[in-house]
Amino acid sequence: MDDFGRLPPDDYLLAGQVHHRLRRAHQRASAIFIDLIGDHQLTPTQWGALATLHAEGPLSQNQLGRLTYMDPATTQGVILRLVERNLVERQPDPQDRRRTSVRLTRIGEALVVDLTANAAAAHESTLAPLTEEERVQFMALLARLM
């Protein structure tokens, strides 16, 4: 039954539902990423923060969250874990002392440079079952869903 006490249609199959397939595809992509990122113990979300800081330079915590599509609580947790590992540092924003600016440390910068090829390999490995044409189409369709 759903939240309104209705039974699902007779032809409802979880395996055919978009949320189920996207979750499974996400699990597969995450497992590939973690395997190829190696012993660096980075989650895809942490990598997203590091790669964004590498591309954009120092950002406010709010900007980082918006650019990586993380909610504020997740952003804060990711930053705290990366600070603990000395991969990023926080400091008062020079333009607005009420905000915190986040930037890569030298160690974080070196790690991003070292692991970019691994992250690219994870992308390629995730899409490996698809032809080149299917990859382009798949990425375009995902963009439309976002």
C-alpha positions in Angstrom: 0.0 0.0 0.0 1.1 3.6 -0.6 0.9 6.4 1.9 -2.8 6.9 1.0 -3.8 3.3 1.5 -3.9 2.4 -2.1 -2.4 -0.8 -3.5 0.1 -0.4 -6.3 -1.1 -1.3 -9.7 -1.0 -5.0 -10.6 1.7 -4.3 -13.2 4.0 -2.5 -10.7 7.5 -4.0 -10.7 10.1 -2.3 -8.6 12.9 -3.4 -11.0 11.2 -1.3 -13.7 11.0 1.9 -11.7 13.2 4.8 -12.5 14.2 5.5 -8.9 15.2 1.9 -8.4 17.3 1.8 -11.6 18.9 5.1 -10.8 19.8 3.9 -7.3 21.3 0.7 -8.6 23.3 2.6 -11.3 24.5 5.0 -8.6 25.6 2.1 -6.4 27.5 0.6 -9.4 29.1 4.0 -10.3 30.1 4.6 -6.7 31.6 1.2 -6.3 33.7 1.7 -9.5 34.8 5.1 -8.3 35.8 3.9 -4.9 37.7 0.9 -6.4 39.6 3.1 -8.9 40.3 6.0 -6.5 42.4 3.4 -4.5 43.5 3.6 -0.9 42.8 7.3 -0.6 39.4 6.7 1.1 37.5 9.4 -0.7 33.8 9.2 -1.4 32.4 10.5 -4.6 30.9 13.4 -2.7 34.2 14.3 -1.1 35.9 14.0 -4.5 33.2 16.4 -5.9 34.1 19.0 -3.3 37.9 18.6 -3.9 37.5 18.7 -7.7 35.2 21.8 -7.5 37.7 23.6 -5.3 40.4 22.7 -7.7 38.5 24.1 -10.6 37.0 27.2 -8.9 39.5 28.2 -6.3 38.5 29.2 -2.8 34.7 29.3 -2.2 32.3 30.0 0.6 30.8 26.9 2.2 27.5 28.0 0.7 28.9 28.3 -2.8 30.6 25.0 -2.6 27.4 23.3 -1.6 25.5 24.9 -4.4 28.1 24.0 -7.1 28.2 20.4 -5.9 24.4 20.1 -5.2 24.9 19.2 -1.5 22.5 20.4 1.2 24.1 22.5 3.9 24.4 19.7 6.5 26.1 17.4 4.0 28.4 20.2 2.8 29.5 20.9 6.4 30.1 17.3 7.1 32.2 16.8 4.0 34.2 19.9 4.8 34.9 18.8 8.3 36.1 15.4 7.2 38.4 17.0 4.6 39.7 19.4 7.1 40.5 16.5 9.5 42.5 15.0 6.7 44.3 18.3 5.9 43.0 18.3 2.4 41.1 21.6 2.8 41.2 24.5 5.1 38.6 27.0 6.3 39.2 30.7 7.0 37.2 33.8 7.3 36.2 35.1 3.9 38.3 38.3 3.2 35.2 40.1 1.7 32.8 39.1 4.4 34.1 37.9 7.8 30.7 36.4 8.6 31.3 33.8 5.9 33.8 31.0 5.8 36.0 30.4 2.8 37.1 26.9 2.0 40.2 26.2 -0.1 42.5 23.2 -0.9 45.6 22.8 1.1 48.8 21.9 -0.8 48.2 18.3 0.1 44.6 18.5 -1.2 45.8 20.2 -4.4 48.4 17.5 -5.0 45.9 14.8 -4.3 43.4 16.2 -6.9 46.2 16.4 -9.5 47.3 12.8 -8.7 43.7 11.3 -8.7 42.1 13.2 -11.7 43.1 10.4 -14.0 41.6 7.8 -11.6 38.4 9.8 -11.5 38.3 10.0 -15.3 38.9 6.2 -15.5 36.0 5.6 -13.1 33.8 7.7 -15.5 35.0 5.6 -18.4 34.6 2.3 -16.6 31.1 3.2 -15.5 30.0 4.0 -19.1 32.0 1.0 -20.6 28.9 -1.1 -21.3 27.6 1.6 -23.7 28.7 2.5 -27.2 30.1 6.0 -27.8 26.8 7.1 -29.2 24.9 5.7 -26.3 27.3 7.5 -23.8 26.6 10.8 -25.4 22.8 10.2 -25.4 22.9 8.8 -21.8 24.8 11.9 -20.5 22.4 14.2 -22.4 19.4 12.4 -21.0 20.8 12.6 -17.4 21.4 16.3 -17.9 17.7 16.7 -18.9 16.6 14.9 -15.7 18.7 17.1 -13.5 
